Amino acid sequence: MKTNFKLVTLLAILLSFVATAQAKTVCTMTFNSENERAIFTKNLSPLGYDIVELTPESKDPRWFQSACNSQIKCDILLMSGHFGGLFFGEGGKASTLSVQDMISARENRSCGNILDAEAVYLMGCNTLASKIKDHRTIDQYLRVLVNDGFPLNLAENVASARYLNFGQSMGEIMTQVFMNSKMIAGFDSTGPVGAQAAPLLQKAFNNSTQEEKMSTGVGAKAIKTQFAKHNMRVVNPTQIAVDENLKGALTSDPFAAQNAWKNILSSQASIRKYWDFITRQQLNSSLSQVIFNEPAIRTRLETTFIEIIKTAQGLSAIQLKSLNFLKRFQVIPAETHTNAVLKIVAGILSKQIDYVSADQLCEIFKEQKDLVLPEAAKQKIAQSEYRDFLNKCRGEVQPINGTPALRCLRGDGSGRHDWACLTDNWANLDIPACQYAKSKNADPENADDMLWFCYSKMLDLGQLKRPGCLELTHSFSILSNQLKMNWNCLNRVY
């Protein structure tokens, strides 16, 4: 009996070990509603899957890097939320994750534990979009993004990936990010919100085989059938030829990398297709060598990029990215670059300066620090209610009144600390004091909370106008807070 008991115990331990070794993990990134996560949990937990939520309750801006550095290995990845070049939630209540962060992780080979999931579900609008036109124009999509709180420069980059005939589509980008997955499910245009998607997901699970559930969670045919009226798209990256030139361009072998770059830059069509990859890799030493040593490539780049600049008429972020690239590699002289930037500024100033255009101008001024404006432009800015904000963006030092909160923060002998200086002077807060308090706080989440406190008090007391609100928006460290504040400025401040 004693021996049998030992055998039973040993067998139980071995079975437990085998079960643990075979356990699979569903990683979820929930940026908005939990409807989709609840369906995956309901159907896969009973089959032995571990469900791990990767987005934190806090707004830690380093959460994705922490997840990549963790020991978590994702077999299935579910990402759900609003999407527009980044995943985000309503009201800024969740963390955000940009496509750029995922691209960087893939190119740096630093997040295989998450990005190499066998199956990936991208439950957000346009997550696998092609360049094929849908029911919206690029201007309509831009308005949607701006109304969601996106700064115009970010919105332009997202909209160009969806609608303009250069650069990779979002579907192509996501396929590169999840190149080692067997299945990616996402949407080619608008998709259903979480509450509408949940019952469709449940039906897809009901029509999936046990083998499919243990492999990819949901069967590809089942999910395509249930979401047939909702722009669902399912791709298998392992069946799509990996672009060897993109891989080769990032290799550490200079000879192989330069050959790959020569192939990428070999035609105008190729340059147009990989415009975003090319501009993103402008610090790549092999790219620099090819551009500086190949006159024909320089000429081809100039011709193609000028065509792109013309195509992107009215989209200053896209035009500036192209102009800056050409200037960096001395494809165009500095004078030509400056004149082109001034033309973009003049185009923006030809209309009334409002919240969105002031934000647009500020980004240009901060990037082009030595830009000398003509007198007509200076006068137009001087007549605007955004005058002080835009002059700060241009680097002009503005006089700061010694308000009680600011004197307290700088040390008025009272011994009070940062938060106390704000709370004790809540009725007389001003933007410089709030920015100064934030600058003294090393914790980005706590520092942003100071700005939220200032916003709420100044708004309640009627002391906040849109120019000040825009300046507060530019002061936030965490992107989700910037988006939420941007939305508040556009919808609650006048």
Secondary structure, DSSP 8 states (H G I E B T S, - for coil): -HHHHHHHHHHHHHHHHHHHHH--EEEEEESS-SHHHHHHHHHHGGGT-EEEE-S-SS--TTHHHHHHTSS---SEEEEESEESSEEE-GGG-S--EEHHHHHHHHHTT--HHHHT-SEEEEESTTTT--SS--SS-HHHHHHHHHHTT--HHHHHHHHHHHHSSSS--HHHHHHHHTTT-SEEEEESS----HHHHHHHHHHHHHTS-HHHHHHTSS-HHHHHHHTTTTTEEEE-GGGS---HHHHHHT-S-HHHHHHHHHHHTSSHHHHHHTHHHHHHTTT-HHHHHHHHH-HHHHHHHHHHHHHHHHHTTT-HHHHHHHHHHHHHTTSS-HHHHHHHHHHHHHHHHTS---HHHHHHHHHHHHHSTT----HHHHHHHHTSTTHHHHHHHTT--------HHHHHHTT-SS---HHHHHHHTGGG--HHHHHHHHHT---HHHHHHHHHHHHHHHHHTT---HHHHHHHHHH-SSHHHHHHHHHHHHHH--
